């Protein structure tokens, strides 16, 4: 929320994906390291980094999703590989469930990404900031009551 207010009057100098250089991509990727901290959103960290570097909200969001692809594929391969390496296996039915879940989540993700990209063209990220603050407060209340 503070960052949105700070960046509100600054013009982004990176307005298309084609404007992102290798150096810019590396800097944005380094912000992804912040997601190692428990509770930190990977996409939130990369979008924040991209905004600080000077990308538009749309490009920051779009690039964050592209950056997620190798991360998510890599984690999935490692987890399935570890599971199989431990001597486990999948039945035909389990493979069917896994593939169905993957396809459905992929399709839902496409719809959600399209909606978010449309949203950030005309809105800022403040609603998401307030949502995180409210959810954090609720979680703390539940934990301590």
BAFI-3210 file (N, C-alpha, C; in Angstrom, 3 decimals, decimal comma, padded with zeros to 6 digits):
// residues 145
n [1|2|3|4|5|6|7|8|9|10|11|12|13|14|15|16|17|18|19|20|21|22|23|24|25|26|27|28|29|30|31|32|33|34|35|36|37|38|39|40|41|42|43|44|45|46|47|48|49|50|51|52|53|54|55|56|57|58|59|60|61|62|63|64|65|66|67|68|69|70|71|72|73|74|75|76|77|78|79|80|81|82|83|84|85|86|87|88|89|90|91|92|93|94|95|96|97|98|99|100|101|102|103|104|105|106|107|108|109|110|111|112|113|114|115|116|117|118|119|120|121|122|123|124|125|126|127|128|129|130|131|132|133|134|135|136|137|138|139|140|141|142|143|144|145]
n.u [000,843|001,915|003,979|002,483|001,356|003,702|004,694|002,704|002,710|004,796|006,154|006,176|008,973|009,286|007,226|006,334|006,660|008,777|010,513|011,907|015,051|017,832|019,218|017,288|015,384|016,858|017,173|014,480|013,951|015,621|014,181|012,341|013,518|012,832|010,525|011,173|010,909|008,655|005,184|005,403|004,405|005,209|004,577|003,788|006,208|007,811|006,330|006,368|009,139|009,483|007,903|009,325|011,634|010,722|008,715|005,524|002,343|000,899|002,851|004,583|002,963|002,343|004,927|005,651|003,973|004,954|007,481|006,857|006,378|008,722|009,490|007,277|006,975|009,461|009,410|007,261|008,235|010,430|009,106|007,435|009,415|010,931|009,025|008,661|011,285|011,545|010,540|007,864|004,819|002,449|-000,904|-002,974|-005,380|-004,643|-002,811|-004,615|-006,236|-004,290|-003,537|-006,017|-006,515|-004,315|-004,834|-007,317|-006,577|-004,740|-006,396|-008,147|-006,262|-005,484|-007,833|-007,982|-005,573|-005,968|-008,110|-006,865|-004,830|-006,387|-007,640|-005,470|-004,868|-006,513|-006,704|-005,053|-002,769|-003,686|-006,162|-005,411|-003,363|-004,752|-006,401|-004,497|-003,593|-005,959|-006,554|-004,262|-004,600|-006,930|-006,029|-004,095|-005,785|-007,363|-005,382|-004,526|-006,718]
n.v [-001,182|001,219|001,366|001,524|004,074|005,569|005,062|006,030|008,508|008,233|007,601|004,617|003,170|000,864|-000,635|-002,708|-006,270|-006,712|-004,675|-005,497|-006,200|-008,553|-007,991|-006,605|-008,631|-010,431|-008,930|-008,697|-011,397|-011,889|-010,734|-012,671|-014,392|-013,447|-014,752|-016,974|-016,460|-017,405|-017,110|-015,115|-013,967|-015,359|-014,324|-011,802|-010,778|-010,715|-009,021|-006,677|-006,163|-005,731|-003,450|-001,592|-001,441|-000,195|-001,031|-001,179|-001,747|-003,724|-005,052|-005,890|-007,719|-009,550|-010,498|-011,648|-013,872|-015,303|-015,827|-017,615|-020,031|-021,794|-022,189|-023,440|-025,747|-026,950|-027,454|-029,228|-031,410|-032,136|-032,895|-035,044|-036,700|-037,214|-038,584|-040,876|-041,835|-042,718|-045,185|-045,375|-045,501|-044,765|-045,591|-046,402|-045,060|-043,095|-041,615|-040,627|-039,003|-037,158|-035,988|-034,946|-033,097|-031,405|-030,392|-029,091|-027,193|-025,729|-024,603|-023,051|-021,332|-019,904|-018,444|-016,920|-015,471|-013,986|-012,401|-010,981|-009,587|-007,907|-006,475|-005,081|-003,201|-001,055|-000,650|-000,391|-002,168|-001,997|-003,115|-005,801|-005,588|-004,625|-006,809|-008,790|-007,707|-007,734|-010,507|-011,482|-010,297|-011,604|-014,268|-014,029|-013,309|-015,640|-017,473|-016,557|-016,424]
n.w [000,000|000,823|-001,043|-003,420|-003,100|-003,150|-005,722|-007,302|-008,725|-010,448|-013,633|-015,455|-017,037|-018,365|-020,391|-021,953|-022,456|-024,164|-023,559|-021,373|-020,247|-020,087|-017,741|-016,255|-015,992|-014,436|-012,069|-011,268|-010,911|-008,733|-006,693|-006,304|-004,555|-002,082|-001,497|-000,103|002,543|004,998|004,344|002,510|-000,593|-003,701|-006,232|-005,414|-004,395|-006,724|-008,374|-006,843|-006,891|-009,660|-010,034|-008,495|-010,009|-012,250|-014,022|-015,684|-014,037|-015,366|-016,990|-014,966|-013,602|-015,646|-016,333|-013,921|-013,835|-016,047|-015,065|-013,108|-014,349|-014,984|-012,340|-011,052|-012,654|-012,231|-009,415|-009,315|-010,834|-009,228|-006,832|-007,662|-008,685|-006,330|-004,846|-006,452|-006,426|-003,842|-003,960|-004,328|-006,247|-008,879|-009,415|-012,267|-011,928|-010,066|-011,607|-013,484|-011,876|-011,029|-013,499|-014,338|-012,284|-012,709|-015,291|-014,903|-012,934|-014,427|-016,432|-014,850|-013,762|-016,061|-016,609|-014,232|-014,387|-016,740|-015,869|-013,752|-015,130|-016,694|-014,664|-013,409|-015,294|-014,936|-012,238|-009,002|-006,779|-004,211|-003,091|-002,791|-000,959|001,310|001,691|002,411|004,826|006,359|006,351|007,630|010,160|010,989|011,089|013,120|015,261|015,484|016,177|018,677|020,294]
ca.u [000,000|002,845|004,659|001,530|001,283|004,991|004,860|001,504|002,980|005,982|005,854|006,947|009,736|009,199|005,780|006,025|007,595|009,954|011,403|012,633|016,372|018,299|019,557|016,022|014,805|017,639|016,811|013,131|014,100|016,221|013,109|011,650|014,178|012,099|009,429|011,664|010,374|007,298|004,078|005,645|003,892|006,200|004,160|003,828|007,603|008,316|005,611|006,934|010,455|009,323|007,401|010,431|012,590|010,149|007,783|004,114|001,661|000,533|004,058|005,064|002,092|002,526|006,254|005,624|003,362|005,903|008,561|006,357|006,288|009,810|009,489|006,231|007,296|010,600|008,957|006,420|009,110|011,190|008,232|007,050|010,644|011,241|008,012|008,979|012,611|011,363|009,983|006,416|004,351|001,088|-001,787|-003,592|-006,396|-003,952|-002,313|-005,777|-006,609|-003,222|-003,644|-007,262|-006,274|-003,367|-005,514|-008,319|-005,894|-004,169|-007,476|-008,589|-005,183|-005,564|-008,954|-007,605|-004,518|-006,597|-008,873|-005,944|-004,179|-007,385|-007,858|-004,356|-004,799|-007,303|-006,694|-003,755|-002,704|-004,110|-007,122|-004,702|-002,654|-005,727|-006,818|-003,440|-003,594|-007,157|-006,386|-003,238|-005,211|-007,859|-005,215|-003,534|-006,877|-007,721|-004,276|-004,334|-007,978]
ca.v [000,000|002,349|001,394|002,034|005,526|006,118|004,934|006,532|009,627|007,957|006,934|003,404|003,254|-000,455|-000,738|-003,947|-007,356|-006,564|-003,696|-006,116|-006,701|-009,665|-007,446|-006,331|-009,935|-010,966|-008,167|-009,109|-012,758|-011,850|-010,443|-013,934|-015,005|-013,016|-015,683|-018,002|-016,083|-017,959|-016,169|-014,149|-014,393|-015,341|-013,355|-010,484|-010,336|-010,383|-007,830|-005,560|-005,881|-005,171|-002,079|-000,761|-001,280|000,756|-001,593|-000,865|-002,803|-004,804|-005,800|-006,543|-008,866|-010,512|-011,108|-012,492|-015,151|-016,030|-016,265|-018,730|-021,283|-022,737|-022,477|-024,421|-027,002|-027,531|-027,986|-030,403|-032,512|-032,571|-033,600|-036,338|-037,498|-037,654|-039,583|-042,099|-042,282|-043,394|-046,504|-045,295|-045,466|-044,294|-046,485|-045,725|-044,139|-041,951|-040,786|-039,945|-037,932|-036,163|-035,284|-034,167|-031,951|-030,504|-029,722|-028,167|-026,064|-024,935|-023,829|-022,042|-020,342|-019,041|-017,522|-016,001|-014,589|-013,033|-011,442|-010,113|-008,684|-006,890|-005,676|-004,175|-002,129|000,094|-000,573|-000,652|-003,384|-001,727|-004,090|-007,019|-005,242|-004,600|-008,202|-009,481|-007,180|-008,253|-011,947|-011,640|-009,957|-012,689|-015,432|-013,750|-013,399|-017,053|-018,151|-016,102|-016,415]
ca.w [000,000|000,874|-002,334|-004,418|-002,933|-003,561|-007,173|-007,979|-009,623|-011,265|-014,899|-015,711|-018,280|-019,000|-020,615|-022,676|-022,136|-025,026|-022,937|-020,259|-020,629|-019,252|-016,426|-015,572|-015,644|-013,320|-010,866|-010,862|-010,410|-007,397|-005,732|-006,060|-003,398|-000,883|-001,218|000,818|003,854|005,137|004,247|001,441|-001,892|-004,770|-007,246|-004,779|-004,320|-008,058|-008,849|-006,085|-007,457|-011,003|-009,899|-008,012|-011,103|-013,201|-014,994|-015,461|-013,268|-016,292|-017,350|-013,740|-013,342|-016,731|-016,207|-012,726|-014,195|-016,892|-014,186|-012,294|-015,114|-014,683|-010,907|-010,748|-013,342|-011,519|-008,124|-009,590|-011,246|-008,051|-005,881|-008,235|-008,726|-004,964|-004,495|-007,191|-005,980|-002,557|-004,218|-004,488|-007,626|-009,098|-010,170|-013,407|-011,407|-009,461|-012,705|-014,067|-010,943|-011,099|-014,780|-014,318|-011,405|-013,368|-016,406|-014,352|-012,297|-015,510|-017,055|-013,878|-013,680|-017,247|-016,392|-013,154|-014,885|-017,669|-015,067|-013,022|-016,080|-017,051|-013,456|-013,119|-016,287|-014,486|-010,777|-008,396|-005,969|-002,832|-002,545|-002,398|000,276|002,408|001,891|003,167|006,193|007,034|006,553|008,668|011,452|011,339|011,472|014,449|016,239|015,663|016,861|020,053|021,067]
c.u [000,886|003,562|003,746|001,423|002,565|005,126|003,729|001,813|004,218|005,563|006,763|007,697|009,807|007,714|005,362|007,026|008,876|010,963|012,234|013,940|016,733|018,624|018,296|015,377|015,534|017,289|015,429|013,185|014,709|015,184|012,321|012,248|013,459|010,990|009,877|011,132|008,947|006,225|004,244|005,182|004,993|005,832|004,176|005,241|008,129|007,612|006,149|008,291|010,362|008,824|008,509|011,451|012,052|009,261|006,371|003,492|001,347|001,745|004,614|004,264|002,302|003,868|006,321|005,022|004,272|007,051|008,146|006,420|007,460|009,868|008,498|006,503|008,440|010,207|008,127|007,267|009,896|010,328|007,814|008,270|011,021|010,286|008,329|010,315|012,526|010,705|008,472|006,060|002,934|000,313|-002,339|-004,616|-005,746|-003,372|-003,456|-006,212|-005,576|-003,324|-004,905|-007,091|-005,346|-004,035|-006,526|-007,635|-005,251|-005,230|-007,993|-007,532|-005,217|-006,675|-008,577|-006,545|-005,094|-007,376|-007,931|-005,249|-005,128|-007,595|-006,741|-004,188|-005,523|-007,312|-005,274|-003,839|-003,183|-005,147|-006,454|-003,901|-003,587|-006,230|-005,788|-003,393|-004,775|-007,019|-005,349|-003,787|-006,154|-007,083|-004,613|-004,598|-007,248|-006,632|-004,202|-005,614|-008,359]
c.v [001,244|002,490|001,934|003,555|006,198|006,136|005,556|007,602|009,420|007,212|005,723|003,564|001,903|-000,757|-001,943|-005,012|-007,237|-005,578|-004,294|-006,704|-007,895|-009,182|-007,165|-007,633|-010,549|-010,247|-008,561|-010,521|-012,803|-011,514|-011,709|-014,654|-014,615|-013,988|-016,878|-017,726|-016,614|-016,866|-015,126|-014,733|-014,292|-014,303|-011,940|-009,925|-009,930|-009,157|-006,587|-005,164|-005,224|-003,730|-001,140|-000,485|-000,338|000,159|-001,106|-002,007|-004,000|-005,675|-006,530|-007,806|-009,951|-011,242|-012,032|-013,852|-015,965|-016,596|-017,470|-020,062|-022,227|-023,112|-023,582|-025,772|-027,708|-028,160|-029,243|-031,612|-033,042|-033,369|-034,973|-037,261|-038,042|-038,764|-040,919|-042,696|-043,051|-044,761|-046,531|-045,311|-044,924|-045,370|-045,698|-044,701|-042,903|-041,028|-039,993|-038,781|-036,804|-035,336|-034,420|-032,920|-030,934|-029,717|-028,703|-026,963|-025,158|-024,040|-022,730|-020,947|-019,392|-018,010|-016,479|-015,005|-013,555|-011,973|-010,464|-009,133|-007,572|-005,926|-004,654|-003,086|-000,876|000,272|-000,784|-001,902|-003,172|-002,714|-005,385|-006,790|-005,243|-006,003|-008,952|-009,005|-007,749|-009,746|-012,222|-011,350|-011,063|-013,922|-015,225|-013,837|-014,848|-017,787|-017,798|-016,026|-017,830]
c.w [000,000|-000,467|-003,432|-004,317|-003,410|-005,087|-007,984|-009,023|-010,494|-012,531|-015,069|-017,026|-018,999|-019,159|-021,454|-022,246|-022,952|-024,442|-021,804|-020,782|-019,743|-017,836|-015,609|-015,124|-014,457|-012,020|-010,356|-010,279|-009,025|-006,326|-005,388|-004,848|-002,106|-000,517|-000,381|002,222|003,959|005,117|003,159|000,116|-002,942|-005,821|-006,672|-004,728|-005,692|-008,635|-008,147|-006,653|-008,820|-010,946|-009,438|-009,112|-012,176|-014,265|-014,686|-014,658|-014,158|-016,615|-016,128|-013,453|-014,390|-016,596|-014,995|-013,034|-015,115|-016,058|-013,347|-013,032|-014,815|-013,205|-010,581|-011,415|-012,612|-010,197|-008,333|-009,966|-010,052|-007,081|-006,402|-008,289|-007,358|-004,535|-005,169|-006,734|-004,663|-002,724|-004,347|-005,971|-007,686|-009,843|-011,359|-012,961|-010,784|-010,529|-013,335|-013,190|-011,007|-012,380|-014,841|-013,462|-012,035|-014,487|-015,895|-013,713|-013,341|-016,147|-016,124|-013,751|-014,870|-017,081|-015,337|-013,623|-015,844|-016,903|-014,370|-013,957|-016,524|-015,875|-013,258|-014,166|-015,800|-012,969|-010,256|-007,518|-004,531|-002,304|-002,084|-001,116|001,471|002,727|002,734|004,614|006,967|007,322|007,636|010,050|011,914|011,797|012,856|015,533|016,524|016,452|018,340|020,868|021,423]
res [x|x|x|x|x|x|x|x|x|x|x|x|x|x|x|x|x|x|x|x|x|x|x|x|x|x|x|x|x|x|x|x|x|x|x|x|x|x|x|x|x|x|x|x|x|x|x|x|x|x|x|x|x|x|x|x|x|x|x|x|x|x|x|x|x|x|x|x|x|x|x|x|x|x|x|x|x|x|x|x|x|x|x|x|x|x|x|x|x|x|x|x|x|x|x|x|x|x|x|x|x|x|x|x|x|x|x|x|x|x|x|x|x|x|x|x|x|x|x|x|x|x|x|x|x|x|x|x|x|x|x|x|x|x|x|x|x|x|x|x|x|x|x|x|x]
***
